[in-house]
Amino acid sequence: MSTELPKEKKLTVLCRVEPGCLGPDGLDHIESFCRFSHQELKKIDSDFIKWLPLPRYDKSLAEMEYSVDSKLLSRDKASQYLAHFKCELNEFEEHFHDKLSTLINEFLANNKAKQN
């Protein structure tokens, strides 16, 4: 049984999502996709993770950033944090990208259904 950490101790995972991953008109949908994915991601590891999906308009910014209580963490520090919860950073990111692909497919299917 896990207990939820206070908000200021949770690992914030900021993930910048490329508009292009939503297809040629992704720029028109990226903000609503980020809102949709935020609601879905809240269900994953929410006892110690705070998800923050944002559009990636500036490619010079990192795709993934980790922080605790607004303090940016290096990959090494993020890895140490996740190790405390028996998670390995590369596997964590791989799992996240798999989930993101699933969410993209769901979002696109929902949008197509609304258009028909």
N, C-alpha and C positions, 0 to 999 in steps of 0.2 A: 504494500500500500504506500503510495507516494503522497507527500504533502506538498502543496503548492507553495512556491517561494514568494516572498513579497515582491511587488513589481520592480523595486529598485535593485533587486538581486538577480532578476531574470536576465538571460542573455538576449539582447535585442539583435535579431538577424535582419539587417536591411538588405533586401535583394532588389536590384534594379533590373527590370524586365524590358527587353528590347521590343519596341513596337512591331518590328518586322516579324517577330515570332507569331503574330496574329494574322499574317498574310499581307498582301499588298496595300490594304486599307487599314492596317494595324494602328496607324497614328490616330485614326478616328475612334478606335475602340480601347486603346491601351489604358486610359484612366478608369473606365468602367471595368475592365478586366482586373486591374489592381484592386479595386473595391471588392469585386467578386472573390478573387483569390484570398484577400485578407480574411474574409468571413470563413472561407473553407480552411485556411491554414491555422486559424485560431483553435481548431479541434486537434491539432497535432502538437504533442509535447508542451501543451500550454502551462503545465505546472512549473516549467523552468525556462521556456522560450517565449519571447514576444516577437511575433513576425511583423515585418514592415515592408510589404511589397510596394515598390514605386516604379513609375515609368523611367526608363533609361534614355533620357534625351541627350545627355552629355557622355559620349563614349570615353572621355578621358577619366571618368569616375569609375571606381571599381564596381564590378557586378555584385559582389557580396562584401558586406562590412559587418563586423561584430562589435558590440559595445555592451557595457554593463553600467547602468546609472549614468548614461550619456557620456561615458568615458570609452573612447575608441580602443579596441583591443587588436594587437597583432594576431596573425594567424596562429603563432605559437601559443599565445595566451588563450585564444579561443579554443584551441586544441586541448589545452590543460583544463579549461572550464568544462568542455564536453566530456573529457575523460572522467571527471568526477561523477558523471551520469552514465558511465559505461558506454559512451559514444566515441567514435573515432571520426575526426573532422572530414576526411575524404569520403567516408561512407555516409556521413550526415549530409554532405553536399550532394553526393550522388543520389541519395534518397530524395532530397529536396527537388533536384532537377527532374527526377522521375515523376514526382507528385505535380510539379509545375506543368509537365507535358500533359498529364491527365487533366489538369484544370484547364489548360488551353483547349484541349479537345472538347471538354464539357461546355466551356464558354462558347466556342464556335458553333457547336451543335445547338445550344440554346438560342443563339442569335439567328441561326439559319431557320430554326423552328418558328421564331417570332416573325420572321420576314415572310414565311409562307402562309 
